Amino acid sequence: MGRYTGPTDRLSRREGVNLFLKGERSYNGKTAVEKRPDQVPGEHGKFRSKFSEFGLRLREKQKVKRMYGIREKQFRGYFEKASRIKGVTGTILISMLEMRLDNVIYRLCFGSSRSDARQIVSHAHVMVNALEFNSRRGVPDWLELDEENYRGTVLRVPARDDVTFPIDEQLIVEFYSRV
């Protein structure tokens, strides 16, 4: 089992929202979700069907997993860690995912996508001219970017309000609490 190497637009179309998996293309309105918002991928994907309660929770969990590019075992580990910490489990889970090094590299605009940022982290490479994406994406308040020295600093743990993606973490908590 390894990383997903298939078409990433298919994942976004399946979830029905832009998961920002295509780098610069995700920010200029040219994704498949925006072109065909009511179609799911596949031969018979003409219309979206209604989901059951279980299906809603599963789709939300899958959306977050795909957005951050992690597998089920890693995601379950993050959930179990978040559930052991005192506080709101969903908020802690999202904060833990945001604090991953590859996500911080992506948020500091050193990589055009999370997969680029993951490659930078895993290969210890530096991407040249990565800061030109700042104008579209911007750097969150919980991070500080020094463009002259190509340095980023984590100022604080991200709060739930700092995550702007449409995530309903309560559905994820309910999904894993169904036992």
N, C-alpha and C positions, 0 to 999 in steps of 0.2 A: 504494500500500500504506500503510495507516495502522494505527491501533490497533484492537483487537478490540472491536466494539460489540454483539456478540450476547449471549445468555444466559450468565451466568457460572456458574450452577449446572451447566450442561451440561458445562463444562470440568472442574469438580470431579468430577462423576459419571464422566466419561471416564477420569480418572486414578485414581478409586477412593479418593481421600482428600480431606479438606477442605483447599482451597487458601487459605482465608481471604480470599476475594474479595468478600464481601458486607458487610464492615464489622461492625457490632454483631451482626448476625444470625449471623455465623460463630461467635460465642462462646457463643450460648445454645442450641445444639443443634437449630436449626430448618432446617438445610440439607438439600438433597435427598440428599446422600451419606449422611447419618445416617438419613434416612427409608427410602431404598431402597439399601442398601449393595452389593447384588449385581447391580444393573442398570446397564448402560451406556446412554447416550442413543441415541435413534433408534428407528425402527420395529421393528427386529429385535433390540433390545438386551435381551432377557430374561435372558440369562446371560452371564457373562464367559468368554471363551475363553482358552485357554492361549497364552502368547506364546513366540515363538522367542527365541534369544539376542539377535538383532538387535532384536526387538520390545521386550524388557526394557530395553535400553539406550535405545532411542528413547523409550519411555514415561517413563523417568526424566528424560531431557533435556527433553521436552515439559512435564513436571510443573514443573520448575524454571523454565523459560521463562515458563510461565503464572503461576506463583506470584509472580514478580518483575515480570510484565507487560512483558517485552521481546520483541522480534522476533528472528528467526533470525540476521540479519546482525549485530545488536548482540551477541547471545549468542556467536556465533562470534568476534567481535572480542575479547570478554572472555576467551574460552578461549585464543585465540592469545596475548594479553598474559600470561595466567597461565602458559602453557606456556613462555614465554621467561624467566620469573623462576625463580631457583633455589629449589627446595623441592618440596613435594607439590602437584602441579598442581590437583587437586580441591579441596584446602583453600584454596589461594590464590584459586581461582575463586569459591568461596563467600564468602570474605572480601571480594573485590572487589564482588560483588553486594550484600553487606550494607552496604558503605560508600557505595553510591549515595545521593545526597541525598534522593531521594524515599523510599527505604527508611528512612533515618535519621529523617526527618520522621514516617513511619508508626510507627517503633519508639518515638519520643518521645511518641506519642499525640496529635500535633497534627492528625492526620487519622484518620478512622475506618477507612479502607481504604487500600491502596496507590494506588488510582486517585484517591482524595481527596488523598492526599499529593502525587501527581504533578501534580494540578491546582493545588495550593497553590504548588508549585515553579514551574510554568510560567507562572502568572498573577501570582505574587508577592502572593497574597492570604493573609490570616490567618483561620483558622477559629475562630469564637467558641465557647466552652464545649467545646473539644476535650479538655480534661483529665479529663472525667468518665469516660472509658474506662480510666483508669489502674487502677481497682480490679480489672478483669478481666484485662487484658493485662500490665500492669507494664512497667517500663523495664529493659532488659538491663544487665548489669554494666559493659559497655564504653561506656555512655552515662551522662551525668549530666543531670538535669532540675531546673531552677530554676523551680518553678511560679509563684512570685510575679512574676517578671520575664518569664515565657514564654520562657525561654532553655534551650537544650540544648547540651551540650558532648560531643564525642567524646573519651573518655579514652584509648583505645588501639584498635589494629586488632583487630577481632573474631577470636577463635580459633574453631576448628571446634566446640568444646564450647559456645560461646555461641549457636550456631544450633540451635534446638530442633525445627525442622521435620524430618520424616522424609525426609531426602535421602541418597541413596547416590551420592556424587560420583564414586566409582570407575567406576560404570556410564557416566557422562557422559564421563569421560576415555577409557574404552574405545570409546565410540561414535565420538568424533572421531579416535581413533587407528587406526581400521579400515583406513585407506588402505594 
